[in-house]
Amino acid sequence: MASPIEQFQIKPIIPVINFTNSSLFMIGAAAVIVGGLLYATRKRAVVPGRAQSVAEVLHDFVANTLVDATGKEGMKFFPLVFSLFMFVLTANLLGMIPGFFTVTSHIIVTFALAMLVIGTVVIYGFVKHGTHFLGLFVPSGVPGWLLPFIVVIELISFLSRPISLSLRLFANMLAGHIALKVFAGFVVALLGAGGALTILAPLPLLMAVALMALEFLVAALQAYVFTVLTCIYLNDALHPGH
């Protein structure tokens, strides 16, 4: 039986330019997003068809999430937030197709996305507010003797954001795909064993089907969680005061 970890191996496709299967599926995810949205909005009908309705629902969903977290001022970040949501969602769903590669199961990819978010927060915060952005680490109403400890805690909390944001997405996708591979291996092993063990094969098969359904839910949920946390962090760039 093949190792459950084998599905996460990065394999070179064009070694000269270091183009790998991970690169291919990231480009593929971007192509699916661009192609799908261009197709859905090609007519821009007043009464939308199915594809346009899906595109509008996705647009409104992300826009409402962003406005709820940051206010109308946060809509300036809509292109970034929508792009992140669509990329994570599409990459997660493509990874559910057997034989496809799940780019979000690699920590380097999710950490890069998280650093993009935090980098945007820091740069915009200083550009917009200057040193007042540092007020993010100084809560109001805290006694002077306690302030140094609170500042250290706030700073550690802020610096841990890209770690927690990336690990959450990476760990959920990694664990789910490993579990699916393990249960699928049980089915093959029991069927290959023959005899009385063949009778037990439907049990891991049913579990694999249930896990597959759960993984589709997790794929969508993790894209939503990543988006919500991104909106919350962007709110700190817009309103750094506690």
C-alpha positions in Angstrom: 0.0 0.0 0.0 1.3 3.4 -0.9 2.3 5.8 1.9 -0.4 8.4 2.8 2.4 11.0 2.7 3.3 10.2 -0.9 0.4 12.4 -2.3 2.1 15.5 -0.8 5.5 15.0 -2.5 6.6 17.9 -4.7 7.8 16.6 -8.0 9.7 18.6 -10.6 8.0 18.9 -14.0 10.5 21.3 -15.7 13.6 21.1 -13.5 15.4 23.8 -15.4 13.0 26.5 -14.1 12.1 24.6 -10.9 8.5 24.2 -12.2 6.8 21.6 -10.0 3.4 19.9 -9.6 2.7 22.5 -6.9 3.4 25.3 -9.4 1.2 23.6 -11.9 -1.8 23.4 -9.6 -1.4 26.9 -8.3 -1.4 28.2 -11.9 -4.3 25.8 -12.6 -6.3 27.2 -9.6 -5.7 30.7 -10.9 -6.8 29.7 -14.4 -10.0 28.1 -13.1 -10.9 31.2 -11.1 -10.2 33.6 -13.9 -11.8 31.4 -16.6 -14.8 30.7 -14.4 -15.5 34.3 -13.5 -15.0 35.5 -17.1 -17.4 32.9 -18.3 -20.0 33.7 -15.5 -19.9 37.4 -16.2 -19.6 37.4 -20.0 -23.2 38.5 -20.5 -23.7 40.7 -17.4 -27.4 40.1 -17.7 -29.9 42.0 -15.5 -31.6 38.7 -14.8 -28.6 36.5 -14.2 -28.2 32.9 -15.3 -26.9 30.1 -13.0 -23.2 30.9 -13.6 -23.6 34.6 -13.1 -25.7 34.0 -10.0 -22.9 31.9 -8.4 -20.4 34.6 -9.2 -22.7 37.3 -7.6 -23.3 35.2 -4.6 -19.5 34.7 -4.1 -18.9 38.4 -4.6 -21.7 39.5 -2.1 -20.6 36.9 0.4 -17.0 38.2 0.6 -18.1 41.8 0.4 -20.6 41.4 3.3 -17.9 39.5 5.3 -15.4 42.3 4.8 -17.9 45.2 5.5 -19.1 43.4 8.7 -15.5 43.2 10.0 -14.1 46.5 8.8 -16.9 48.8 7.8 -17.4 50.3 4.4 -13.8 51.7 4.5 -12.5 48.2 4.2 -13.9 47.7 0.7 -10.6 49.1 -0.6 -9.2 45.7 0.3 -11.9 43.8 -1.5 -9.7 42.7 -4.4 -7.2 41.2 -2.1 -9.7 39.5 0.2 -11.8 38.1 -2.7 -8.7 36.8 -4.5 -7.5 35.0 -1.3 -10.9 33.5 -0.7 -11.3 32.3 -4.3 -7.7 30.9 -4.4 -8.0 29.0 -1.1 -11.4 27.7 -1.9 -10.5 26.6 -5.5 -7.2 25.1 -4.4 -8.9 23.1 -1.6 -11.6 21.8 -3.9 -9.2 20.9 -6.7 -7.2 18.9 -4.2 -10.3 16.8 -3.5 -10.1 15.3 -7.1 -8.3 12.0 -7.0 -4.8 12.3 -8.5 -4.7 16.1 -8.1 -2.3 17.9 -5.9 -3.5 20.0 -2.9 -1.3 23.1 -2.7 -2.8 24.2 0.6 -1.5 21.1 2.3 2.0 22.6 2.2 2.9 25.0 4.9 5.1 27.1 2.7 2.1 28.0 0.5 -0.2 28.8 3.4 2.5 30.7 5.2 3.1 32.8 2.1 -0.6 33.7 1.9 -0.6 34.6 5.7 2.5 36.8 5.3 0.8 38.6 2.4 -2.1 39.4 4.7 0.1 40.5 7.7 2.5 42.4 5.4 -0.5 44.3 4.0 -1.7 45.1 7.5 1.7 46.4 8.7 2.5 48.4 5.5 -0.9 50.0 5.2 -1.1 50.6 9.0 2.2 52.6 9.0 1.5 54.4 5.7 -2.0 55.4 6.8 -1.5 56.1 10.5 2.3 56.5 11.0 3.5 55.7 14.5 -0.1 55.8 15.7 -0.4 52.3 14.3 1.7 51.2 17.2 -1.3 52.0 19.4 -2.5 48.5 18.3 -0.1 47.1 20.9 -1.1 49.6 23.7 -4.6 49.1 24.9 -6.3 52.1 26.5 -7.2 52.1 30.1 -4.4 49.8 31.2 -2.5 50.8 34.4 1.0 52.1 33.8 2.7 49.3 35.9 0.9 46.7 33.8 1.5 48.3 30.4 4.9 46.7 29.6 3.5 43.2 30.2 0.4 43.9 28.1 2.5 45.4 25.2 4.7 42.3 25.2 1.6 40.0 25.1 0.0 42.1 22.3 3.2 42.0 20.3 3.6 38.2 20.7 0.0 37.8 19.7 0.4 39.9 16.6 3.6 38.1 15.5 1.9 34.7 16.0 -0.9 35.6 13.6 0.8 34.5 10.4 1.8 31.2 12.1 -1.7 30.4 13.4 -3.3 31.6 10.1 -1.1 29.3 8.0 -1.0 26.3 10.4 -4.8 26.2 10.6 -5.3 25.8 6.9 -2.3 23.6 6.4 -3.1 21.2 9.2 -6.7 20.7 8.3 -6.0 19.9 4.7 -3.1 17.7 5.5 -4.9 15.7 8.2 -8.1 15.2 6.1 -6.2 13.9 3.0 -4.1 11.5 5.1 -7.2 10.1 6.7 -8.9 9.6 3.3 -5.8 7.9 2.0 -5.6 5.6 5.0 -9.2 4.4 4.8 -9.0 4.0 1.1 -5.9 1.8 1.7 -7.9 -0.3 4.2 -10.6 -1.0 1.5 -8.0 -2.1 -1.0 -6.2 -4.2 1.6 -9.3 -6.0 2.8 -10.6 -6.7 -0.7 -7.1 -8.1 -1.7 -7.0 -10.3 1.4 -9.9 -12.4 0.3 -11.9 -14.8 2.4 -13.9 -13.5 5.4 -12.0 -10.2 5.5 -13.7 -9.2 2.2 -16.9 -8.8 4.2 -15.4 -6.1 6.3 -14.3 -4.0 3.2 -17.6 -1.9 3.2 -16.9 -0.6 6.7 -13.8 1.5 5.8 -15.4 2.3 2.4 -18.4 3.9 4.2 -16.0 5.7 6.5 -14.1 7.0 3.4 -17.3 8.2 1.8 -18.3 10.0 5.0 -14.8 11.5 5.3 -15.0 12.7 1.7 -18.2 14.5 2.4 -16.7 16.0 5.5 -13.5 17.1 3.6 -15.6 19.0 1.1 -17.2 20.8 4.0 -13.8 21.5 5.6 -12.4 22.7 2.2 -15.1 25.4 2.1 -15.1 26.1 5.8 -11.3 26.7 5.9 -11.6 29.2 3.0 -14.2 31.0 5.0 -12.2 31.0 8.2 -9.1 32.2 6.4 -11.2 35.1 4.9 -12.8 36.1 8.1 -9.5 36.2 10.0 -8.0 38.2 7.1 -10.8 40.8 7.4 -10.3 41.0 11.2 -6.6 41.6 10.8 -7.2 44.2 8.1 -9.5 46.0 10.5 -6.5 46.5 12.8 -4.8 48.3 9.9 -7.8 50.6 9.4 -8.6 51.1 13.1 -5.4 50.5 15.1 -6.8 51.9 18.4 -8.2 49.6 20.9 
